[in-house]
Every structure is written in C-alpha cells, then in structure tokens.
Amino acid sequence: MELESQISNRMPDADCSSRDLLSALPDCLLHDILSRLKAQQVVQTSVLSSRWRSLWRSVPCLDVDQDEFKVAAAGGDVTSTQECWHRFERFTDHLLIRRNVGVALLDTFRLSVGDPRFAVLAARWIRYIIKYGTMDHHRRPLATATNASWTLKTLRLSNVYLDDRLAEHIRSRCPSLEDVELKGCMCDIDQIASESLKKLLLQDCDCTRLVAIMSPKLERLVINGGCIAAGGRGPLVVAAPALAYLAVLLSNTKCPGGVHVEETPSLAHAFVDLWGNTVAPLGQNMPGINYYKLLDSVSGVTALELARVITVEPTVFPEFKNLRALSVSVCTRTVNLETLLRHFLQSSPNLKTLGVYYCMASCPAGAEIHSEKPRITEIMYKEEEDLLQQVKLLLGSPRDTYIIRLAKVDPLSLGSSQLPLETFTWGVSGRGGRP
C-alpha cells in the first residue's frame, strides 16, 4: 500500500463513471496496455478508479527502469546521482521485495540500471524474484507451479551484475525462458547454457570469463561489442545446432581468442564485423586468423555480410557451397578487394548477388575476376575513383547476363537512413559482351 499512497498524494482520485469506456475493457486488454508502460507509470494507474486499483498487481510485463527517476539527478553531480539511485531503490524494493506485484504472473521482466556502479546491488532483485517466482503474495506455492519453476519467457537486463551462481539459478528455475537480452552487464560467468533459450543478445557486456554459449533451441544470437576474452583460454565456443541467424560485432583486442561456431545446419544468415586490425598476414597476426576461422565455422550460410574485412593468404579461405548472397562493406585501402572477391567467387558456386558498399579497398592494376557469377551486383560508393576500380574488377570476365546497380552516397550520410545521391542500373546480355 505504500506505493499507492505515495502516488495518490500527487494525483487526484477519479471515480469510474458510465462514460469510462477504457475501464470497461476486459482485463486482458488492460493488462496489454499496462505492459507497454514503465513500472512507475503502471503503479500510477492505481489512482485512476476503483477498477484500476489492483489491476497493476497482475501485469504480465514489468519494465523497471532507473531512467524514470532521473529528475532527481538533474544536477549531474555525485550527490544527485546517489539520490536518484536511492529513489529508484526504494521504489523497486517496495515493488519486488515486498511483493506488491505478482512476480509469479510475469511473462516478461526488464530491469535497467542507469549507472553501472550499482550493478552488483541490482542483482539482488533478480535473485529475489527468481526465488519467489512460483509463490503468491503470501509466499505460498502457486497451484500452477511445476517443480518450483517460473514461467518467465523474456528477460532483459541492463547494467546488472551476473555471476555463475545467479546464471545457474536462472537456468534451473526458468525452464520456459526463450528470449534474453543483456546490455552493458558485468557477466562474471563461464558459460551461458539453457535448454529453452531461442534468442540471445549480448551488447557491450563485460564477459571476460565466458567460454561457451550452449542451447539446443537457440535460433538467433547477436554479440555486439563488449569484451569476450574467454579467460585467455581460447575462442568463445557457440554450440547451437538450431541457430538460423548469427551476428558478431567485436573488437579484435576485446576478443583475442575469436569466436568458433560448432556445426549449425540451420544457419542461413551471418553478419561478421571484427574490427581493430584490417591487415593480417597469415601466421603473423592473430586477428586475421580468428576472422577466417569464424568464417570457416559459418561456411554453410546462404547469406553473408562482412564489414571491415581482413585480408589473409588464400590457403585459409573456406568454401561456401550454399552461399547465394554476399555483402562486403566498409573496407579500407589496406584491403586487397581483388583477392578477397576472387576467393569468394571461386569458393561460392551458387552465388547470385554481390554487394560492395562504401569500400575504398585497393585493386591491383589489370586485376580481373574470372567467374560466371554473380548475376546481380550492387555497388555503393563515395568516390568515383573507387567505383571505377571496382567496376573494372567485376566486369573482368564474360558472363551470360548480369545487372550492375550503382549508387553514389553522401559521405556525411553514412550510417544514416538517407537515400543515395544517385542510382543507376546497368544490364548487359550476351556472352563476352561489355558495356
């Protein structure tokens, strides 16, 4: 009741009338509305009318966000930041620890801590709600609870500390968990293992000990930024036979052991961006070896996107028998584009579409690619000099029919949603024909 009394002091009460069409909606629709609000806003709805007074307690989705309390930190100094945290902490304690909300009924739970300095303190809320996730307000087991498990399906954490004990607690007590997002979290764990997990996002997380991600049902994995050092014991191993989409965007300096994906027959689309070193002679530079080891482990994909590619010797180049669409983007002039594309075209017998985007990569004078594929090529460029080299390279051999789409982009708009300055489609038919 303390949460409701705090809110009611600031907002006038309003009795439900016959004209209150919103309150006349069934609980399932009202819960859907509440699930789209932040936790503090959800609690505030309790003063709208008697119909809403206890509705928020059984909401299926709870979004607890420290940003709601930033008004207390307007000054920006340490004192105001501490006050912001204390207000957030008091609210969340009353909400979760004192069982004001029905944790056991949650389908989705999101906890976002605005300051990573409080990551360890915030972890206690996760431990608590998992411990009592199968109990009612009086801490009695729910009739629907099975083997003390929680029916939570989606978990999203930002700036929260996770250790091995908590990770195991989540795995064992949340057998229905399918979607996990970790952003800016301190993950002091050896592995992420789950029998039910289908989607996993690791964004800007500190995972210095992480050596394995294992889930037989995992379909989508995104690792974007952060530190995946694997404790200096080798690569991060991904064991997910049902994986269909993989995105790895990491700095080579933050992932020295690289990433290895075990056999994934379902993998259809992969995005690889390992930045830090763009030139890597084989045997001299570990980032280059890691880059192509990762490509080798995903060589069964049908669509592949590469960014900031690293050039190495052809002896390590994998074979892409199923590849139908290839995209290469953001290459510098230190990358030999001719070598890179030649390897791909010779190793990809089913390639149909090739995209070259924002590349300044060099092409040796007179270099040509001898391949009957791809049929469709797209080039986005900033400078005409880069375009001429790439067009000469790609038109270096005869083919039956091919289409080239050119698009000039404003350098200032890279990374934005602006359209290209100019677009041009060029088609040629007839073996040996040249424009």
Secondary structure, DSSP 8 states (H G I E B T S, - for coil): -HHHHHHHTTS------TT-TTTTS-HHHHHHHHTTS-HHHHHHGGGS-TTTTTGGGG-SEEEEEGGGGGGGGTT-SHHHHHHHHHHHHHHHIIIIIT--S-GGG-SEEEEE-S-GGGHHHHHHHHHHHHHTTTB-TTS-B-TT--TT-----EEEEES-EEEHHHHHHHHHH-TT--EEEEES-EEE-SEEE-SS--EEEEES-B-TT--EEE-TT--EEEEESSB--GGGSS-EEEE-TT--EEEEEEEGGG-TT-EEE---TT--EEEEEEES-SB--TTT-HHHHHHHHHHHHTTT-SEEEEES--B--GGG----SS--EEEEE---TTSBHHHHHHHHHHH-TT--EEEEES---B--TT-----S--SEEEEEESSHHHHHHHHHHHTSS--SEEEEEEEE--GGGTTSS---SEEEEEEEESTT---
